[in-house]
Amino acid sequence: MTWNVWGRFGDRWLRRQRAIADTVRGQRPDFVALQETWRSDSQEQTDLLGFELGMTPVFAPSRMPQDPDPDVQLGLGILSRFPLREVERHTLSTGTVALRAEIRLGTSSLHFITSCLDWEEDHQQERFAQATSLAALVTELRAGGDEVIVAGDLNAPPGRPELEPLLAVLADCWQPQHDGVTYSSRNPWLGKGEWLEDHRIDYILAADGLTCGDSRLAGLDEDHGRPPSDHYAVVTDVLVA
């Protein structure tokens, strides 16, 4: 599962926090990738979710939109139902980061990676460079015989050239018969007229040693009939042989 959970923006972040936990619980994922997850001096969203859902949480600060509260930092998070062998924060191109969590998989490992690429419309070159750095990391991990999943907010619709480096080494798990819009103008939290509006910009990508099954959206109306975030979540069944 991957979800940009929109920090503590808006005027209902406490209610949204409750709905985010309920949504993840209802999907029962083994791994969750979080973008724009928040950390304050006294609390961390990943810790709260991990405690409530019985999952191992990790967090890494990243270059994200600034929360209105100067004491709140946004970043990347991973929740796992499995014990983690290693966790590492990787620096990509132009200061963007990726968060990697590794679990044992027989005699090899599975690496679950999340990142959030630049969102600005005129940052095509930056996104391409970031995707290239991420693809190089995937290639390095796979060279040792390990499997890799990348799940995150790539801020580019399918078919954009910025995604080509990643799609050269990983497969998009989304089924082509569905458009799977994750940044929708039907979402009341979305600012109108944004260039990414009504596109799928959140992805789960898997190495060719893994089999992608059904994909679906979540986080549509769990907050008292409203979405808990300005993004919808993506959930994919991935078979690990």
N, C-alpha and C positions, 0 to 999 in steps of 0.2 A: 504494500500500500504506500502511496506517496501523496503528500498533501502540503500545500502552502497554506499555513493556518493563520496568516495575517496578523501576527503579533498581538499587541493589545490596542489595535486601532479600532475606531468606532466607539459608540457609547454603550455597547453591551458586551464588552470583552469577558466579563465574569460569566454571563449567561452563555456566551459562545464557548468558553472553556468547558462548561458542563456538557454542552452539546457535542463538542469535539470528542470528549471522552466517551460519550454514549455512542457516537458514530463508529469510532474505532472498535469499541467492544462488540458492536453488532456485526462487524465484518470479520472478527476473529483472525486477523493477519498474524503471520509468523514474524514479519518484519514491517516496520513503518518508517518511512523517510519523511522528515518534517523540514520545511523551509519557513523562514520568518517565525521560528519558535523563539520564545522570549526567556530572558533571565534577568532577575533583579537581585539586589543585595541579599534578600531574604528568601527568595523562591526561584525555582526553575521549572518551567512548564514540562520539560521532559521528565524530571523527577516526579512531579505530581501525577503525570499520566502513567509513568512506569509503576509507581506505587499502587495506583488504583487498578491498573490492568494486569498487574503481575508480570511485567516485562522489564528487562534490563534497559536502563536509559543511558544515553551518552549525548553530550552537547559540545558544539564547537562554535565559537564566535566567528562571524563572517562579515563581509562588507555588504550590509543590507540597508534598507531605508531606516532612518533614525526614528525611533519611537518618540512620541511627544514628551514622554517622561525621560529626562536625561539620565535617570538612574536605571533605566531598562535597556538592555542590550539584546539585539536580535541575532540569530544565528541558525545553524543547522542542527538537527537532532536525528537520532535513530533509536527506535525501540525494538528489542529483540526478545523472542520467547526462548532463545537458546543462549547458553553461556558464551561469552565472547572471548576469543583467544587473544585478539589484539584490536586496538582502536588507534587510528592515526588521522591527524588533520594534514591534508596535503595542500600546498599552495599551487594554484594554477596560474595561467597567464593573467596579467593586469590586476593582480591582487585578489582575484576570486579564489575561493577555497572549496575543497571537497572533503567530506567526512567519510571515512572508511571503517567498517566493522567486519571482522573476520571470525568465522566459525569453522571448526573442524568438519570435514566432509569425507569420512573414510580415511584414506591415506593422503588426501589433499585438503584444500580449503575452499570455502565459498566466501567471496568478498561482496559485501553489500555497501554500495557507495551512493551518497547523495550530494547534490550540488544545486546551485541556483545561478544561472548565467545572467549577464546584464540584460535589463529590460528595455532600455531606451531604443527607440526606433532607429536612430542613426548610429547605433553601436554594433553594426553587423560585423565589422572587422574584429572588434573585441570579443564578440560571441564566438566567431570562428576560431580565434586564437585560444579561447577558453576550452572549446570543444576539442581542439587539437591536443591541448595539454591533458585533458581527461582521457582522450583516446590513447595517448601514449602511456598513461598510468594503467589503463585496461590491458594494453598489449604487454606491458611488463609483468603484470600479475598472471596473465594467461600463459606466458612463456614458461612459468614454473609448473604448469599443469593444473592450475586452479580455475574454478568457475567464477564468473563475475556477473553481478546485476547492478545496473545504474538506474536510480530512481530519483526524479527531481523535477524542478521547474526550469525548463530550458529556455523559456521566453522566446520561442520561435515556433511557428506553425509547421506541420509536416510539409516537406518539399522545399523548405528554405535551405540555401546553400550552407548556412552556418552549421547545420546538423550533419553534413556529409562526413566529416571526420569520425564522428561517433558511430554513424550508421554503417561505416566501412568495417567496424570491428564488432558491432553489436546489432541485434535485431530488435525492431520496435514490436513490442508484444500486443499492441492494440489491434483488434480485428478490423480489417478494412471495410467491412460492411456497415460500420457505425462511425459517425463523425466524431463522437466523443468530445464535444466542446467542453472544455474545463474553465474557460474564462468567458462567461456568457453574459450578454446584455440583459438576460432575464434575471440575473442575480442582482438584488437591490443594493448590494454593497459595492457594486462595480461603478467606477467613474465613467460617465458617458463619453463616447467619442474616442476612446483609447485605441491605439493602432492594433493591439492584440485582441480586441473584442471579438467574440464569437469564433474563437479558434481553440484547438487543442494545443496547449503549451506545456502540459505536464505529462511526463512519460515514465514508463517502465521499460527498460532495455535489457536484453539478456544475451549472454554468449551463446554460441551455436551448440554448445554441449547441453543446454537446457531447453526444455519444451514449454512454450507459452500456451496456456489454455484460455479459458474465458476471461474477458476483461469487462469491467463495469465502472460506472460512476457512483460515488457516495458523497454524503455531505450536501444533499440537495435541499432538505427542509427540516432537519432535525432540531433546529432552534425555534421551537414553537411555530413551525410552518415556514421558517426562513432558513437560508443556508448559514452554517456556523462560520463561514469564511468567504472572502471574495473569490476564491478558487473552489472548484469542486475537486474532490479526491478521486484518484484512480486506483482501482484494485484489480490485480491480475493474479490468476492461478498459474504458478510456474512449477513444473515437475522437475525435481532434482533426482536424477537416476541414481 
